[in-house]
Amino acid sequence: MKFSLDKAVEILRQTPNSLTVMLEGLSEDWTYSENDRSNWSPYDVIGHLIYCEDADWIPRARMILAGDPSKTFEPFDRYAQFELYRTQSLTELLKLFGQKRRENLSTLKAWDLDEERLAMISNHPDLGVVTLQDLFSTWVVHDLSHIRQVVTYMAKKYETNVGPWKQYLSILN
């Protein structure tokens, strides 16, 4: 599928809604954080997505749009959520994520980007040269990856309870 900013925004707009519908009101047995950096709970994922709204997508896009292709992005702390959001409930985090995402999509829309601007470049500290389109495509796939991570984490809660059906449940294999 060829990149389209409008199509990207379709996913970006729905992610907070999808996660809220999926997670709000569930018991902590499904969502609780055990501070396991190698196996993020839904709570950890939402905290990470909030941090990304603050420190990744729009700040990096602003840097690219500033027009200095020699600039390099600041390194990103993929684990910041384990310290930043410990005192908030999952419901509070879901609301905060939705608010921040709406604000960032409003900023994105106001830029009225064309193909020439989407081709602007900057430098990633690990990956090298990246375009604005690369960044926005990654934002979409990042959201989808974390939705998958949430449902996989939750499915594994019943992994030992499904008995012989496990062989038919690809999410567990």
Protein Blocks (a to p, Z undefined) as FASTA:
>chain_A
ZZdfklmmmmmmmmmmmmmmmmgopafklmocehiaklccfklmmmmmmmmmmmmmmmmm
mmmmnopakbccddddfklmmmmmmmpcfklmmmmmmmmmmmmmmmmmmnopafklmmpc
cddfklopadfklmmmmmmmmmmmmmmmmmmmmmmmmmmmnmmmlmmmmklZZ
